[in-house]
Amino acid sequence: MKKFLLISVLSAFVFSFIGCDKNSSSQKEVIGVLLRNDNEAFFQAYKKGLLESAQKLNVTLQIYSANNDAAIQIDQIKTMLLNGVKNFVIIAYSTDLTEQITKIINSQGGSAAFSNVIPSVEALKVGKNFFYASSPETDAGNFQAQIIDNYFKKNPGKLSGKTLNVVYFNGEYGHPAQIYRKVGVMEGLQKLGYIVNIVAEYGANWDRASARQYLDLLIEGSGKKFDVVIAQNDEMALGAVDSLVSHGLVDNPSSPTKDIDNDGTALIVPVLGVDATDAGKASMASNQMYGTVLQDANAQAATALELVCQCMKNGSAQGYTTQGGLKAATQVTKEAPLTDSAVIGQCFVVPFVPVQK
């Protein structure tokens, strides 16, 4: 009963479809879109990007949210396959689920492209019509390290020596972004010569309110000093900004958006996020959040949708070059699924882009 009730309240969006159909008949095929959830800022941007790309490609989409439930996502796939939908764009509940997903879709001769939550190597090996269309999370962390280094080079009086006292906010533990973004920023800072001292580290699960509460407790409790706040997404970074502002830890408490010392932020320390959401960029424009890294939701969405369209139209997307000029990766890296040469031709890397004032 729970399964049918949950599925019945899921949203679906349908648009006219021509571009990916091999035939010109009025009976149009549909691309299924399965999202882990549709309430996180990045997922909302990704869905918006899909809808915009669908209009350009004249594609029919049916979009469903799993509400962070693996069982629901599997039920959605099976239900859509029963209804004749064989081709999918997916943000999976977890990497561990992706092999099961691809096996189910492959059994019906379908295709899928995965973004954000990476597919496992084993998932991609199920068939050549399964793709990674996402951004390597290690790069996001590396760019954060570069932004931090640029800040302290421009403002040498803000740091004594090369010991960097850090407050660090993790997203959901075990999520690929949580693992690799931390690896990227810590390795990046070390390569740049910093000795990283983590004053406090929290798991705020991508959530703004949780990050604020954690930083409130640190400021009001231990009183430990820190030089920078690093968050794995903009929402947690904004929570840190909220906490710093509420405690008057700004250049001018009576005007919390005024950058008195011209270091690029009105806060006493730089705060960094990832995603370059509208809210994050607005905070930067207000001299609060210092920097972020663009995870291009529109480009990920467009790439994933194009790959699936190619599979529907031509039977394969092997060797395809997207309208944005992306081709499959050619070199293995340390970050899955780009670690295995057997699936490298199924991996389309959408680059991260650093964003700072």
HELIX and SHEET records of a PDB file:
HELIX    1   1 LYS A    2  SER A    8  1                                   7    
HELIX    2   2 ALA A   41  LEU A   57  1                                  17    
HELIX    3   3 ALA A   70  LEU A   82  1                                  13    
HELIX    4   4 THR A   95  ASN A  106  1                                  12    
HELIX    5   5 VAL A  121  LYS A  125  1                                   5    
HELIX    6   6 GLU A  137  LYS A  154  1                                  18    
HELIX    7   7 PRO A  156  LYS A  158  5                                   3    
HELIX    8   8 PRO A  176  LYS A  191  1                                  16    
HELIX    9   9 ARG A  208  GLU A  220  1                                  13    
HELIX   10  10 ASP A  234  SER A  246  1                                  13    
HELIX   11  11 ASP A  278  ALA A  285  1                                   8    
HELIX   12  12 ALA A  297  ASN A  314  1                                  18    
HELIX   13  13 ILE A  344  GLN A  346  5                                   3    
SHEET    1   A 6 LEU A  61  SER A  65  0                                        
SHEET    2   A 6 ILE A  31  LEU A  35  1                                        
SHEET    3   A 6 ASN A  87  ILE A  90  1                                        
SHEET    4   A 6 SER A 111  PHE A 114  1                                        
SHEET    5   A 6 PHE A 130  SER A 134  1                                        
SHEET    6   A 6 CYS A 347  VAL A 349  1                                        
SHEET    1   B 4 ILE A 195  GLY A 203  0                                        
SHEET    2   B 4 THR A 163  ASN A 170  1                                        
SHEET    3   B 4 VAL A 228  ALA A 231  1                                        
SHEET    4   B 4 VAL A 271  LEU A 272  1                                        
SHEET    1   C 2 GLY A 291  LEU A 294  0                                        
SHEET    2   C 2 VAL A 353  GLN A 356 -1                                        
END                                                                             
